[in-house]
Amino acid sequence: MDKNAAKCMPVKCSVTNCTYNDSHLCHADTLEVNSLTGNKAGTSDDTCCTTFKDK
């Protein structure tokens, strides 16, 4: 196994109007989460899923 390969795991999603949400799981090919406060986040509230796409 490639040690640099991303580990795949289910990602829960409660945003019902996101295109990638299917039965409260994210089905996007890739997932991008960024900080809302620059390069570092202090809490999960300081982060945002930028993969979101409105239905």
N, C-alpha and C positions, 0 to 999 in steps of 0.2 A: 504494500500500500504506500502511496506517495505521502510522505510526512507533511507536505505542504498542501495537500488536498483538504478542502473544507469538509467538515463533518456535517452530515445531513441530519436534521432533526425536525420534528413537527414544531411549527410556530403558531401559537394561538393568536387569534385576531378577533376583536369584538367590534370592529368598524364594519357595520353591516352594509354600508354603501361603497365599500372598496371592491373593485373589479376582481381582485385576487382572493377575496374571502369566500370560502366554500365551507359551509357547516362549521364556522368559527375557527377555521384553519387557513393559514396563508398558503396559496398555491402559486405564488410568483416564482419565476425561474431563478431569480436572485433577490436578495433582500438587502436594502441599504438603510441603516439607522445612523443619524447624525446628531451632533450636539446642537442645541439651540443657543448655547452660550459661548461659542468659539470652538476651540479644539478639545475642551475637557467638559465633562458633565459631572455635577456633584450628586445628582439623584436621577432616578428614571424620569422624573418630571422635566428634566433638562434635555431630554432626547426626543427625537421625532423620526417616524418611519417615512423616509422620502421615496419609498417604492409606491406609496399610496396612489391609486388612480380611481377617480370617481366613476361609478357605473353610469 
